[in-house]
Amino acid sequence: MKMARLTSVPSTCSQSQIAARKTLKLHIKRIRDREYSKLRALVPSVADKKKVSKVEVIEEAVRYIEELQDALLERFREKHGSHGDELAEETMKNFVMQLMPESPKSSSLVNFEKRQSRPSFLVMKRRKGSH
């Protein structure tokens, strides 16, 4: 009786193709791990911790971005008074538009964002905070 081989690699692949796939997977994993390390180093709340999951790094990065955004909005309020919120949102919208890629794949997203009165990340944050 022959035992079935359980792999995700088609049986038509050569040994060199299988080795190449393993090497590529390992290379991608190393890149991903390096990028998580870079992100972790930028987020003060997790930068010095010994063990932090990737999920925690991302959650803390989002919190840190929100803190920076709140600090920026507060500076606009202090500098521009009651018009600070409108000016800050317009400035952030322009900044986000400059960061968005101009590629055919992302054009529908870019067009969606450009039609909004506020960047979508601001709208989403306000909805979360209002509950």
mmCIF file of the C-alpha atoms, coordinates in Angstrom:
data_MODEL
# 
_entry.id   MODEL 
# 
loop_
_atom_site.group_PDB 
_atom_site.id 
_atom_site.type_symbol 
_atom_site.label_atom_id 
_atom_site.label_alt_id 
_atom_site.label_comp_id 
_atom_site.label_asym_id 
_atom_site.label_entity_id 
_atom_site.label_seq_id 
_atom_site.pdbx_PDB_ins_code 
_atom_site.Cartn_x 
_atom_site.Cartn_y 
_atom_site.Cartn_z 
_atom_site.occupancy 
_atom_site.B_iso_or_equiv 
_atom_site.pdbx_formal_charge 
_atom_site.auth_seq_id 
_atom_site.auth_comp_id 
_atom_site.auth_asym_id 
_atom_site.auth_atom_id 
_atom_site.pdbx_PDB_model_num 
ATOM 1   C CA . MET A 1 1   ? 0.000   0.000  0.000   1.00 0.00 ? 1   MET A CA 1 
ATOM 2   C CA . LYS A 1 2   ? 1.377   3.375  -1.041  1.00 0.00 ? 2   LYS A CA 1 
ATOM 3   C CA . MET A 1 3   ? 1.101   6.360  1.353   1.00 0.00 ? 3   MET A CA 1 
ATOM 4   C CA . ALA A 1 4   ? -0.143  9.652  -0.024  1.00 0.00 ? 4   ALA A CA 1 
ATOM 5   C CA . ARG A 1 5   ? 2.214   12.592 0.160   1.00 0.00 ? 5   ARG A CA 1 
ATOM 6   C CA . LEU A 1 6   ? 0.552   15.648 1.722   1.00 0.00 ? 6   LEU A CA 1 
ATOM 7   C CA . THR A 1 7   ? 2.095   18.790 0.294   1.00 0.00 ? 7   THR A CA 1 
ATOM 8   C CA . SER A 1 8   ? 0.866   21.927 -1.395  1.00 0.00 ? 8   SER A CA 1 
ATOM 9   C CA . VAL A 1 9   ? 3.427   21.504 -4.180  1.00 0.00 ? 9   VAL A CA 1 
ATOM 10  C CA . PRO A 1 10  ? 2.103   19.907 -7.369  1.00 0.00 ? 10  PRO A CA 1 
ATOM 11  C CA . SER A 1 11  ? 3.681   16.536 -8.126  1.00 0.00 ? 11  SER A CA 1 
ATOM 12  C CA . THR A 1 12  ? 4.835   17.869 -11.505 1.00 0.00 ? 12  THR A CA 1 
ATOM 13  C CA . CYS A 1 13  ? 7.390   20.200 -9.887  1.00 0.00 ? 13  CYS A CA 1 
ATOM 14  C CA . SER A 1 14  ? 11.049  19.295 -10.057 1.00 0.00 ? 14  SER A CA 1 
ATOM 15  C CA . GLN A 1 15  ? 13.269  19.193 -6.972  1.00 0.00 ? 15  GLN A CA 1 
ATOM 16  C CA . SER A 1 16  ? 14.915  22.427 -8.066  1.00 0.00 ? 16  SER A CA 1 
ATOM 17  C CA . GLN A 1 17  ? 11.514  24.143 -8.358  1.00 0.00 ? 17  GLN A CA 1 
ATOM 18  C CA . ILE A 1 18  ? 10.570  22.909 -4.875  1.00 0.00 ? 18  ILE A CA 1 
ATOM 19  C CA . ALA A 1 19  ? 13.893  24.172 -3.491  1.00 0.00 ? 19  ALA A CA 1 
ATOM 20  C CA . ALA A 1 20  ? 13.410  27.522 -5.251  1.00 0.00 ? 20  ALA A CA 1 
ATOM 21  C CA . ARG A 1 21  ? 9.934   27.893 -3.715  1.00 0.00 ? 21  ARG A CA 1 
ATOM 22  C CA . LYS A 1 22  ? 11.273  27.121 -0.241  1.00 0.00 ? 22  LYS A CA 1 
ATOM 23  C CA . THR A 1 23  ? 14.081  29.639 -0.709  1.00 0.00 ? 23  THR A CA 1 
ATOM 24  C CA . LEU A 1 24  ? 11.626  32.295 -1.906  1.00 0.00 ? 24  LEU A CA 1 
ATOM 25  C CA . LYS A 1 25  ? 9.269   31.653 1.038   1.00 0.00 ? 25  LYS A CA 1 
ATOM 26  C CA . LEU A 1 26  ? 12.177  31.963 3.458   1.00 0.00 ? 26  LEU A CA 1 
ATOM 27  C CA . HIS A 1 27  ? 13.376  35.170 1.766   1.00 0.00 ? 27  HIS A CA 1 
ATOM 28  C CA . ILE A 1 28  ? 9.884   36.712 1.975   1.00 0.00 ? 28  ILE A CA 1 
ATOM 29  C CA . LYS A 1 29  ? 9.590   35.698 5.640   1.00 0.00 ? 29  LYS A CA 1 
ATOM 30  C CA . ARG A 1 30  ? 12.944  37.341 6.409   1.00 0.00 ? 30  ARG A CA 1 
ATOM 31  C CA . ILE A 1 31  ? 11.862  40.547 4.677   1.00 0.00 ? 31  ILE A CA 1 
ATOM 32  C CA . ARG A 1 32  ? 8.545   40.559 6.545   1.00 0.00 ? 32  ARG A CA 1 
ATOM 33  C CA . ASP A 1 33  ? 10.285  39.955 9.885   1.00 0.00 ? 33  ASP A CA 1 
ATOM 34  C CA . ARG A 1 34  ? 12.775  42.746 9.151   1.00 0.00 ? 34  ARG A CA 1 
ATOM 35  C CA . GLU A 1 35  ? 9.952   45.167 8.321   1.00 0.00 ? 35  GLU A CA 1 
ATOM 36  C CA . TYR A 1 36  ? 8.099   44.270 11.543  1.00 0.00 ? 36  TYR A CA 1 
ATOM 37  C CA . SER A 1 37  ? 11.337  44.939 13.434  1.00 0.00 ? 37  SER A CA 1 
ATOM 38  C CA . LYS A 1 38  ? 11.652  48.351 11.794  1.00 0.00 ? 38  LYS A CA 1 
ATOM 39  C CA . LEU A 1 39  ? 8.048   49.197 12.660  1.00 0.00 ? 39  LEU A CA 1 
ATOM 40  C CA . ARG A 1 40  ? 8.506   47.950 16.210  1.00 0.00 ? 40  ARG A CA 1 
ATOM 41  C CA . ALA A 1 41  ? 11.543  50.209 16.654  1.00 0.00 ? 41  ALA A CA 1 
ATOM 42  C CA . LEU A 1 42  ? 9.465   53.247 15.633  1.00 0.00 ? 42  LEU A CA 1 
ATOM 43  C CA . VAL A 1 43  ? 6.655   52.646 18.151  1.00 0.00 ? 43  VAL A CA 1 
ATOM 44  C CA . PRO A 1 44  ? 7.678   53.786 21.650  1.00 0.00 ? 44  PRO A CA 1 
ATOM 45  C CA . SER A 1 45  ? 5.279   51.514 23.579  1.00 0.00 ? 45  SER A CA 1 
ATOM 46  C CA . VAL A 1 46  ? 6.782   48.307 22.121  1.00 0.00 ? 46  VAL A CA 1 
ATOM 47  C CA . ALA A 1 47  ? 10.296  49.355 21.113  1.00 0.00 ? 47  ALA A CA 1 
ATOM 48  C CA . ASP A 1 48  ? 11.957  48.183 24.325  1.00 0.00 ? 48  ASP A CA 1 
ATOM 49  C CA . LYS A 1 49  ? 9.830   45.115 25.079  1.00 0.00 ? 49  LYS A CA 1 
ATOM 50  C CA . LYS A 1 50  ? 11.515  41.714 24.762  1.00 0.00 ? 50  LYS A CA 1 
ATOM 51  C CA . LYS A 1 51  ? 8.573   39.714 23.370  1.00 0.00 ? 51  LYS A CA 1 
ATOM 52  C CA . VAL A 1 52  ? 5.835   41.338 21.298  1.00 0.00 ? 52  VAL A CA 1 
ATOM 53  C CA . SER A 1 53  ? 3.549   39.656 18.782  1.00 0.00 ? 53  SER A CA 1 
ATOM 54  C CA . LYS A 1 54  ? 3.220   41.038 15.269  1.00 0.00 ? 54  LYS A CA 1 
ATOM 55  C CA . VAL A 1 55  ? -0.437  41.790 15.968  1.00 0.00 ? 55  VAL A CA 1 
ATOM 56  C CA . GLU A 1 56  ? 0.512   43.801 19.047  1.00 0.00 ? 56  GLU A CA 1 
ATOM 57  C CA . VAL A 1 57  ? 3.113   45.743 17.037  1.00 0.00 ? 57  VAL A CA 1 
ATOM 58  C CA . ILE A 1 58  ? 0.463   46.693 14.473  1.00 0.00 ? 58  ILE A CA 1 
ATOM 59  C CA . GLU A 1 59  ? -2.135  47.580 17.130  1.00 0.00 ? 59  GLU A CA 1 
ATOM 60  C CA . GLU A 1 60  ? 0.358   49.750 18.992  1.00 0.00 ? 60  GLU A CA 1 
ATOM 61  C CA . ALA A 1 61  ? 1.482   51.379 15.729  1.00 0.00 ? 61  ALA A CA 1 
ATOM 62  C CA . VAL A 1 62  ? -2.133  52.322 14.985  1.00 0.00 ? 62  VAL A CA 1 
ATOM 63  C CA . ARG A 1 63  ? -2.521  53.759 18.499  1.00 0.00 ? 63  ARG A CA 1 
ATOM 64  C CA . TYR A 1 64  ? 0.712   55.708 18.112  1.00 0.00 ? 64  TYR A CA 1 
ATOM 65  C CA . ILE A 1 65  ? -0.415  57.134 14.763  1.00 0.00 ? 65  ILE A CA 1 
ATOM 66  C CA . GLU A 1 66  ? -3.697  58.198 16.366  1.00 0.00 ? 66  GLU A CA 1 
ATOM 67  C CA . GLU A 1 67  ? -1.789  59.894 19.211  1.00 0.00 ? 67  GLU A CA 1 
ATOM 68  C CA . LEU A 1 68  ? 0.382   61.745 16.694  1.00 0.00 ? 68  LEU A CA 1 
ATOM 69  C CA . GLN A 1 69  ? -2.691  62.764 14.732  1.00 0.00 ? 69  GLN A CA 1 
ATOM 70  C CA . ASP A 1 70  ? -4.390  64.057 17.899  1.00 0.00 ? 70  ASP A CA 1 
ATOM 71  C CA . ALA A 1 71  ? -1.254  66.017 18.807  1.00 0.00 ? 71  ALA A CA 1 
ATOM 72  C CA . LEU A 1 72  ? -1.155  67.524 15.318  1.00 0.00 ? 72  LEU A CA 1 
ATOM 73  C CA . LEU A 1 73  ? -4.825  68.508 15.516  1.00 0.00 ? 73  LEU A CA 1 
ATOM 74  C CA . GLU A 1 74  ? -4.226  70.096 18.922  1.00 0.00 ? 74  GLU A CA 1 
ATOM 75  C CA . ARG A 1 75  ? -1.356  72.167 17.501  1.00 0.00 ? 75  ARG A CA 1 
ATOM 76  C CA . PHE A 1 76  ? -3.595  73.364 14.674  1.00 0.00 ? 76  PHE A CA 1 
ATOM 77  C CA . ARG A 1 77  ? -6.273  74.321 17.222  1.00 0.00 ? 77  ARG A CA 1 
ATOM 78  C CA . GLU A 1 78  ? -3.751  76.255 19.302  1.00 0.00 ? 78  GLU A CA 1 
ATOM 79  C CA . LYS A 1 79  ? -2.307  78.013 16.265  1.00 0.00 ? 79  LYS A CA 1 
ATOM 80  C CA . HIS A 1 80  ? -5.510  78.718 14.309  1.00 0.00 ? 80  HIS A CA 1 
ATOM 81  C CA . GLY A 1 81  ? -8.231  78.854 16.968  1.00 0.00 ? 81  GLY A CA 1 
ATOM 82  C CA . SER A 1 82  ? -11.749 77.767 16.014  1.00 0.00 ? 82  SER A CA 1 
ATOM 83  C CA . HIS A 1 83  ? -10.761 77.329 12.357  1.00 0.00 ? 83  HIS A CA 1 
ATOM 84  C CA . GLY A 1 84  ? -8.022  74.880 13.334  1.00 0.00 ? 84  GLY A CA 1 
ATOM 85  C CA . ASP A 1 85  ? -10.125 71.736 12.849  1.00 0.00 ? 85  ASP A CA 1 
ATOM 86  C CA . GLU A 1 86  ? -11.195 72.633 9.316   1.00 0.00 ? 86  GLU A CA 1 
ATOM 87  C CA . LEU A 1 87  ? -7.706  73.760 8.348   1.00 0.00 ? 87  LEU A CA 1 
ATOM 88  C CA . ALA A 1 88  ? -6.110  70.665 9.895   1.00 0.00 ? 88  ALA A CA 1 
ATOM 89  C CA . GLU A 1 89  ? -8.486  68.304 8.105   1.00 0.00 ? 89  GLU A CA 1 
ATOM 90  C CA . GLU A 1 90  ? -7.899  70.046 4.770   1.00 0.00 ? 90  GLU A CA 1 
ATOM 91  C CA . THR A 1 91  ? -4.135  69.980 5.293   1.00 0.00 ? 91  THR A CA 1 
ATOM 92  C CA . MET A 1 92  ? -4.211  66.288 6.246   1.00 0.00 ? 92  MET A CA 1 
ATOM 93  C CA . LYS A 1 93  ? -6.419  65.493 3.276   1.00 0.00 ? 93  LYS A CA 1 
ATOM 94  C CA . ASN A 1 94  ? -3.928  67.182 0.939   1.00 0.00 ? 94  ASN A CA 1 
ATOM 95  C CA . PHE A 1 95  ? -1.062  65.334 2.610   1.00 0.00 ? 95  PHE A CA 1 
ATOM 96  C CA . VAL A 1 96  ? -2.814  61.951 2.264   1.00 0.00 ? 96  VAL A CA 1 
ATOM 97  C CA . MET A 1 97  ? -3.559  62.677 -1.408  1.00 0.00 ? 97  MET A CA 1 
ATOM 98  C CA . GLN A 1 98  ? 0.140   63.317 -2.030  1.00 0.00 ? 98  GLN A CA 1 
ATOM 99  C CA . LEU A 1 99  ? 1.022   59.964 -0.444  1.00 0.00 ? 99  LEU A CA 1 
ATOM 100 C CA . MET A 1 100 ? -1.499  57.931 -2.435  1.00 0.00 ? 100 MET A CA 1 
ATOM 101 C CA . PRO A 1 101 ? -0.042  56.088 -5.407  1.00 0.00 ? 101 PRO A CA 1 
ATOM 102 C CA . GLU A 1 102 ? -1.077  56.968 -8.922  1.00 0.00 ? 102 GLU A CA 1 
ATOM 103 C CA . SER A 1 103 ? -1.390  53.518 -10.436 1.00 0.00 ? 103 SER A CA 1 
ATOM 104 C CA . PRO A 1 104 ? -4.229  51.994 -12.468 1.00 0.00 ? 104 PRO A CA 1 
ATOM 105 C CA . LYS A 1 105 ? -4.888  49.435 -9.711  1.00 0.00 ? 105 LYS A CA 1 
ATOM 106 C CA . SER A 1 106 ? -5.422  52.081 -7.045  1.00 0.00 ? 106 SER A CA 1 
ATOM 107 C CA . SER A 1 107 ? -7.187  54.677 -9.198  1.00 0.00 ? 107 SER A CA 1 
ATOM 108 C CA . SER A 1 108 ? -10.676 53.803 -7.898  1.00 0.00 ? 108 SER A CA 1 
ATOM 109 C CA . LEU A 1 109 ? -9.460  54.141 -4.303  1.00 0.00 ? 109 LEU A CA 1 
ATOM 110 C CA . VAL A 1 110 ? -7.658  57.384 -5.097  1.00 0.00 ? 110 VAL A CA 1 
ATOM 111 C CA . ASN A 1 111 ? -10.741 58.781 -6.810  1.00 0.00 ? 111 ASN A CA 1 
ATOM 112 C CA . PHE A 1 112 ? -12.899 57.707 -3.868  1.00 0.00 ? 112 PHE A CA 1 
ATOM 113 C CA . GLU A 1 113 ? -10.573 59.454 -1.413  1.00 0.00 ? 113 GLU A CA 1 
ATOM 114 C CA . LYS A 1 114 ? -10.388 62.601 -3.536  1.00 0.00 ? 114 LYS A CA 1 
ATOM 115 C CA . ARG A 1 115 ? -14.195 62.876 -3.570  1.00 0.00 ? 115 ARG A CA 1 
ATOM 116 C CA . GLN A 1 116 ? -14.389 62.726 0.240   1.00 0.00 ? 116 GLN A CA 1 
ATOM 117 C CA . SER A 1 117 ? -14.608 65.862 2.324   1.00 0.00 ? 117 SER A CA 1 
ATOM 118 C CA . ARG A 1 118 ? -12.292 64.189 4.882   1.00 0.00 ? 118 ARG A CA 1 
ATOM 119 C CA . PRO A 1 119 ? -9.740  61.403 4.597   1.00 0.00 ? 119 PRO A CA 1 
ATOM 120 C CA . SER A 1 120 ? -11.451 58.080 5.304   1.00 0.00 ? 120 SER A CA 1 
ATOM 121 C CA . PHE A 1 121 ? -9.142  57.297 8.220   1.00 0.00 ? 121 PHE A CA 1 
ATOM 122 C CA . LEU A 1 122 ? -10.446 60.404 10.018  1.00 0.00 ? 122 LEU A CA 1 
ATOM 123 C CA . VAL A 1 123 ? -14.072 59.438 9.438   1.00 0.00 ? 123 VAL A CA 1 
ATOM 124 C CA . MET A 1 124 ? -13.449 55.883 10.666  1.00 0.00 ? 124 MET A CA 1 
ATOM 125 C CA . LYS A 1 125 ? -11.666 57.115 13.782  1.00 0.00 ? 125 LYS A CA 1 
ATOM 126 C CA . ARG A 1 126 ? -14.523 59.448 14.674  1.00 0.00 ? 126 ARG A CA 1 
ATOM 127 C CA . ARG A 1 127 ? -17.075 56.668 14.286  1.00 0.00 ? 127 ARG A CA 1 
ATOM 128 C CA . LYS A 1 128 ? -15.046 54.443 16.617  1.00 0.00 ? 128 LYS A CA 1 
ATOM 129 C CA . GLY A 1 129 ? -14.653 57.202 19.167  1.00 0.00 ? 129 GLY A CA 1 
ATOM 130 C CA . SER A 1 130 ? -18.347 58.117 19.182  1.00 0.00 ? 130 SER A CA 1 
ATOM 131 C CA . HIS A 1 131 ? -19.468 54.671 20.407  1.00 0.00 ? 131 HIS A CA 1 
# 
